[in-house]
Amino acid sequence: MIRKLMLFMTMMIIVSACSSGSGTPYRIVYSMDTQQTTSEAVPDSSLQDQRYSVAIIPKGTEIDYFTVAAEGAQEAANDLDIDVMFEGPKTADVSGQIEVIDSMIQRHVDLIAVSANDPEALIPVLEKARQAGIKVISWDADADPQVRDFYVNMVDPETLGRHLMDTLANAMGEKGNFAILTGAISASNLSDWLKWIQVQHKAYYPEMNLVKVVATDDNLTKAGEVAKQLLAEHPELNGIIGNSSVGFLSAANAVKDAGKAGAVKVVGLSNPNFTRSYLNEGTVQMATLWSPKKLGYLTVVLANNLLNGVRPADGQDIPKVGKIRVVGDMVIMGEPLDFSKENVNQYDF
């Protein structure tokens, strides 16, 4: 009873912060296309001794999440008057990341920020970059701490993982069979979230049965195939958590195509613009995310600061992003946001 009350109160806080009142027209509560109004301006690029070049390496350039992040990275590049190259493999492939990083070393960029598909596999090439005098940070998914200065994280991993489990439990009435579609098992961020999903499940939901965890490798084709196979192999399935944006949308499409919308509850990670139609038609019950555009913007700002000798600080107010947290060598951008049928039209990213 206490657990349910706490979950209810948490959801009410999120809803009250995100939804408009009865009879009140909705309004866009987040968009980065507004003018900067905070008193703390973007750092003055005229104070720099040189024009910096920053390489932002995503897991995969054809993953929609990273397409949005690229928009934020380019906006920051324009604000700071620096050169930003947003390049990576088309899909989540670590060998492709290694090739791109090698290319950036040859191009003598000043800093590399990588969303690591496989932290261990990237150690040699990132160490090579550092030996060449290139600064290295990680963003979105951490690299090995020995080869980077700090990690720009979106949210606290424990908070997100537990929250994803709670949202599915709420949609399923805290009982039934569920599965998890994750991305690459080697991705550190996905592994952390997966761990805390399972911790929360075991601690609070004894009537829910996890039947399978399936890796999609954040490959759109593979994700679609394994999602359909999951439903075929487990007709008793009542819910799916998409632990990555690719897994979430693939689960939604598979459930819709199987005619099981509403019968199989779907929650997970995706931005509102890609999820809006699924939420409105009832194929998915809840999407959770942060702003990938903000994350791209924040990564470039912190990269530029590091090149100017300034490390991130706890409570630091970043224009167009807000106040960040710093825990050890990890930057936390903010808290997760929930998007439902009731509030999704208030968001535009």
Secondary structure, DSSP 8 states (H G I E B T S, - for coil): -HHHHHHHHHHHHHHHHHS--TT------B-TTS---SSS----GGGSSS--EEEEE-S-TTSHHHHHHHHHHHHHHHHHT-EEEE---SSS-HHHHHHHHHHHHHTT-SEEEE--S-HHHHHHHHHHHHHTT-EEEEESS---GGG-S-EEESS-HHHHHHHHHHHHHHHHTT-EEEEEEES-TT-HHHHHHHHHHHHHHHHH-TTEEEEEEEE-TT-HHHHHHHHHHHHHH-TT--EEEESSHHHHHHHHHHHHHTT-BTTBEEEEE--HHHHHHHHHHTS-SEEEE--HHHHHHHHHHHHHHHHTT----TT-EETTTEE-EEETTEEE----EEE-TTTGGGB--
